[in-house]
């Protein structure tokens, strides 16, 4: 009789162990399925389908923050190209400068007003001088708020000569709402020219 009870008890323990193993296996399988389903849903949510010319194209979504340093460099470059690329034409000057002022705070506007008061733009027009700004590089800081240091070359094109200047400026960058006038969503603050020296003058 005792031997029979031991056999029954042993069989019960085996059934119990098998039941526990089965439940754990089901839970692991369910968790794996849920994880794969979540990954598939996330991947599908990051995929955009575009219909162009009767063809279905796929485009991937990306976290906008991953490209912020790249956008910051483009923003700073765009400002300097607009603000310092000028032709001897008042309408062209106003157009470029007004576009640039959307990208920076009052520090850029003060510089613009200083140029106007000193007759800088009038001198360009009177002497038929063109300015060209070429940005070599923009270094963006790692900390917040973002800081930017811009390195470039400025060419002063006169009727008889071309002067090349070394150009360095600094600013900090603040996130703002994107718009048609400010597509990168940055505002340059405390912008200042650190260096603007003549490097060479060549006859034309």
ABEGO torsion letter per residue (X at the ends): XAAAAAAAAAAAAAAAAAAAAAAAAAAAAAAAAAAAAAAAAAAAAABBBBBBGGBBBBBBBBBAAAAAAAAAAAAAAAAAAAAABBBBBAAAAAAAAAAAAAABBAAAAAAAAAAAAAGAAAAAAAAGBBBBBBBABBBBBABOBBBBBBBBBBBBBBAABBBBBBBBBBBBBBBBBBBAABAAGBBBBGBBBABBBBABBBBX
